[in-house]
Amino acid sequence: MFNRKDDTGYKLLAEGVQLKTLAHGEKTHLCEFRITKGARVPEHSHPHEQTGYLVSGRMKFIVGKESFEAGPGDSWCLPGNVVHAAEVLEDSVMVEVFSPLREDYLG
């Protein structure tokens, strides 16, 4: 699967959180998120391993009792079934890979 960059195909996942599938296979799912300052990703968990890279902006990730303020170029990997949340400190763009495939993010 090959895709060219374009600004279409984003879907609203939550208030201030837009998601676009960039590519996926049978085992991995590559997504881009555009998130506006002040948005919050509520505490949640899922069975997918989640590896990410912050392209631009600033975000605060909360995993259990730990927090991490990420800036451009920072990355992370969260195991599946770990409760996590995020606060968006500046308009941000991040790219994340999920494994296995997140069928709930397709279409």
N, C-alpha and C positions, 0 to 999 in steps of 0.2 A: 504494500500500500504506500503510495506516494501522494503527498499533498503540497500544494503551493500556498504560501502565506496569503491570507486575505482577511478582511475585517468583518466577514459575515459568519453566520452559523453559531453565534454565542447564544446561550440560553440563560435565563435568570434562575439561579439556584436558590438564592435567598436575597433579602434586601441588600443591595450593594454588591452582590457577588455574582459575576458572570463566568460561565464555564464554556469551554469549547474543546471537543475532542480533536486532537491534532492527528493522531494515528493510534491504531490498536492492532493487536494480533490475538492469538488464542490465549496467551498467558499474561500479556502486559497491556497497559492502557496509558497513553501519554495525553495529558490535558494541559491547557493553559487557563489560568484564572486571572480575571481583571477584577480588582476589588477596590472599592472606594473607601477613603478615609472615614473612620468612625464605624464601619461595618464590623459585625462580630460573627464569628463562626461559633455557634453554641457548642457546649460540651457534647461529645458524641464518640462512638467507636464503630468500627466495621472490621470485618475479617481480613481486609486487604492490607498488605504491606504498602507503605506510602513513603516515597522518596521524592524530595522536592528541592527546588533551586529558586531563590528569589532574584528575579531579573531586575526589578526596580521597586523603590518604595521602602517602607519599614513596617514590620509586623511583630507582634508579640505572641509567641506560641506558649500555651500552658499545657503541660503533660503531667498529670498527677499534681505533686507539690512543687514541681520544677517549672521555671519559666525561662524563655530564651527570646531576647530581642534580636530579630534578624534584620540585616541590611542587605543591600545589593551584593550579590556574589556568595551569600551564605547558603548553606544547604543543610538538609536533615533527612533522617530515615526513621520512621516510626513503625514498629512491628504491628501486625494485625491485632485487633481486639484490645488496644490500649486507648483509654479515654483521653481525649485531647480537645482543645479549643484554641481560638485565635482572636486577637484584637488587631484591627488594622489601624496603624498609627499615621500612615500616609497613603495616598493612592498607590496601589501596588500591582505588579504583574508577577505571577509565579508560574512555574512549570512543574508539574508533578507526574510521577509514574506510579501507577497502582498495579499490584499483582496479587491475586489473579485479576482478570478483566473486570471492570466495574460496569456491568450491564445496565445498572440504573443510570449511568451517565451517557449511554448511547441514545441517539435520536432525540 
